[in-house]
């Protein structure tokens, strides 16, 4: 079996602002915590992807909204990757860091289902990684046309072309058996 890593994409404090929090924020954080617990119990590498915007923008480097949400705070042993586009690989050393650790399988979770999660999943597939998307551990915001849940459901269906899409509970059970 290929070595597995957990990628947590853009779960930053700015995504949980009181006036416009990401959809289903409590469940999202709870499911990511389950994935983190499983990863750490298995000594699986954990990668935090952190979106960085220009000075004066919401996710300006070093600002409070830019920080990883405290409910899923990284450990010193976790790997931090900063990005500036929806693609966690573009212009970052993510692929090099995964290669260095002989990672071939990625478990993906995070924000935003229709941008950074989608783009990272597709690029990881194109780079040859096998992928498991945690169906209930990624989220977004609704639009004029679609609710957040409809967007999440659509991406859970569409991204099956690029990897397995499973609920957090199923992922943690399967990976616990695969030790």
C-alpha positions as CSV (number, residue, x, y, z in Angstrom):
1,X,0.0,0.0,0.0
2,X,1.2,3.5,-0.8
3,X,2.2,5.7,2.1
4,X,-0.7,8.1,3.0
5,X,-0.7,11.8,4.0
6,X,-3.6,14.0,5.2
7,X,-3.9,17.3,3.4
8,X,-6.0,20.0,5.2
9,X,-6.7,22.8,2.8
10,X,-7.3,26.4,3.9
11,X,-9.1,25.8,7.2
12,X,-8.1,29.3,8.4
13,X,-9.8,31.5,10.9
14,X,-11.0,33.9,8.2
15,X,-13.3,31.2,6.9
16,X,-15.3,31.1,10.1
17,X,-16.0,34.8,10.6
18,X,-19.3,35.4,12.5
19,X,-20.9,37.4,9.7
20,X,-20.4,34.8,7.0
21,X,-19.0,31.5,8.2
22,X,-18.3,28.6,6.0
23,X,-21.3,26.2,5.7
24,X,-21.7,23.6,8.4
25,X,-18.6,24.9,10.2
26,X,-19.1,22.8,13.4
27,X,-19.4,19.5,11.5
28,X,-16.5,20.4,9.2
29,X,-14.2,21.0,12.2
30,X,-15.4,17.9,14.0
31,X,-14.7,15.6,10.9
32,X,-11.3,17.2,10.3
33,X,-10.5,16.5,13.9
34,X,-11.5,12.8,13.4
35,X,-9.1,12.7,10.4
36,X,-6.4,14.3,12.4
37,X,-6.8,11.9,15.3
38,X,-6.6,9.0,12.9
39,X,-3.5,10.4,11.1
40,X,-1.6,11.1,14.3
41,X,-2.5,7.7,15.7
42,X,-1.0,6.1,12.6
43,X,2.0,8.6,12.5
44,X,0.7,9.7,9.1
45,X,2.2,13.0,7.8
46,X,-0.2,15.9,8.1
47,X,0.1,18.8,5.6
48,X,-1.7,22.1,6.3
49,X,-2.3,24.2,3.2
50,X,-2.6,27.9,4.0
51,X,-3.9,30.4,1.5
52,X,-2.0,33.7,1.5
53,X,-3.4,36.9,0.0
54,X,-1.8,40.3,-0.7
55,X,-1.3,42.9,1.9
56,X,-4.6,44.4,3.1
57,X,-6.6,41.4,2.0
58,X,-8.5,39.1,4.5
59,X,-5.9,36.3,4.4
60,X,-2.8,38.5,4.6
61,X,0.2,36.6,5.9
62,X,0.5,36.9,9.7
63,X,-3.0,38.3,10.2
64,X,-5.5,36.6,12.6
65,X,-7.8,35.5,9.8
66,X,-4.8,33.9,8.0
67,X,-4.0,31.6,11.0
68,X,-5.1,27.9,11.0
69,X,-8.3,27.5,12.9
70,X,-7.4,26.8,16.6
71,X,-9.7,23.8,16.8
72,X,-7.4,21.9,14.4
73,X,-4.1,23.6,15.4
74,X,-1.1,22.0,13.8
75,X,1.7,20.3,15.7
76,X,5.3,21.2,15.3
77,X,5.8,18.0,13.3
78,X,3.1,18.9,10.8
79,X,4.1,20.4,7.4
80,X,2.9,23.9,6.5
81,X,2.6,24.9,2.9
82,X,1.6,28.4,1.8
83,X,-0.1,28.9,-1.5
84,X,-1.4,31.9,-3.5
85,X,-3.8,30.2,-6.0
86,X,-6.6,27.6,-5.7
87,X,-4.0,24.9,-6.6
88,X,-2.0,23.7,-3.6
89,X,0.7,22.5,-5.9
90,X,1.2,25.5,-8.2
91,X,4.1,27.6,-7.0
92,X,4.6,25.6,-3.8
93,X,6.9,22.8,-2.7
94,X,4.0,20.5,-1.9
95,X,4.9,17.9,-4.6
96,X,8.6,17.9,-3.5
97,X,7.6,17.5,0.2
98,X,5.3,14.6,-0.6
99,X,7.9,12.9,-2.9
100,X,10.6,13.3,-0.2
101,X,8.3,11.4,2.2
102,X,7.4,8.7,-0.4
103,X,3.7,9.7,-0.3
104,X,1.5,8.1,-2.9
105,X,-2.0,8.5,-1.4
106,X,-3.6,11.7,-0.2
107,X,-6.7,12.1,2.0
108,X,-8.1,15.6,1.3
109,X,-10.3,17.8,3.5
110,X,-10.8,21.5,3.8
111,X,-12.2,24.6,2.2
112,X,-13.4,25.6,-0.4
113,X,-15.1,22.6,-2.1
114,X,-15.6,24.3,-5.4
115,X,-12.2,26.0,-5.6
116,X,-9.1,24.9,-3.6
117,X,-10.3,21.4,-2.8
118,X,-11.5,20.7,-6.3
119,X,-8.4,22.2,-8.0
120,X,-6.0,20.4,-5.6
121,X,-7.8,17.1,-6.0
122,X,-7.6,17.3,-9.8
123,X,-3.9,18.3,-9.8
124,X,-3.0,15.6,-7.4
125,X,-4.6,13.1,-9.7
126,X,-2.7,14.5,-12.7
127,X,0.5,14.2,-10.7
128,X,-0.2,10.5,-10.1
129,X,-1.4,10.4,-6.5
130,X,-4.2,8.2,-5.5
131,X,-6.8,10.3,-3.7
132,X,-9.5,9.9,-1.0
133,X,-11.8,12.9,-0.6
134,X,-13.5,13.1,2.8
135,X,-17.1,13.7,1.5
136,X,-18.2,15.3,4.8
137,X,-14.9,17.2,5.7
138,X,-14.9,19.9,3.0
139,X,-17.2,22.9,2.7
140,X,-17.9,26.1,0.9
141,X,-20.5,29.0,0.7
142,X,-23.7,29.1,-1.3
143,X,-24.1,31.2,-4.4
144,X,-27.1,32.9,-6.1
145,X,-27.7,29.7,-8.0
146,X,-26.8,26.9,-5.6
147,X,-26.8,26.2,-1.9
148,X,-23.6,25.3,-0.2
149,X,-24.9,21.7,0.3
150,X,-25.7,21.4,-3.5
151,X,-22.2,22.6,-4.3
152,X,-20.7,20.0,-1.9
153,X,-22.9,17.3,-3.3
154,X,-21.9,18.2,-6.9
155,X,-18.2,18.1,-6.1
156,X,-18.5,14.8,-4.2
157,X,-20.1,13.4,-7.4
158,X,-17.7,15.0,-9.9
159,X,-14.5,14.3,-8.0
160,X,-15.2,10.5,-8.1
161,X,-13.5,10.6,-11.5
162,X,-10.3,11.5,-9.6
163,X,-10.4,9.3,-6.5
164,X,-12.5,7.7,-3.8
165,X,-15.1,9.9,-2.1
166,X,-15.9,8.5,1.3
167,X,-17.3,9.8,4.6
168,X,-14.9,10.5,7.4
169,X,-16.0,7.6,9.5
170,X,-15.4,5.2,6.6
171,X,-11.9,6.6,5.9
172,X,-10.9,6.4,9.5
173,X,-12.2,2.8,9.8
174,X,-10.5,1.7,6.5
175,X,-7.1,3.3,7.3
176,X,-7.1,1.9,10.8
177,X,-7.4,-1.6,9.4
178,X,-4.7,-0.9,6.8
179,X,-2.0,-0.3,9.4
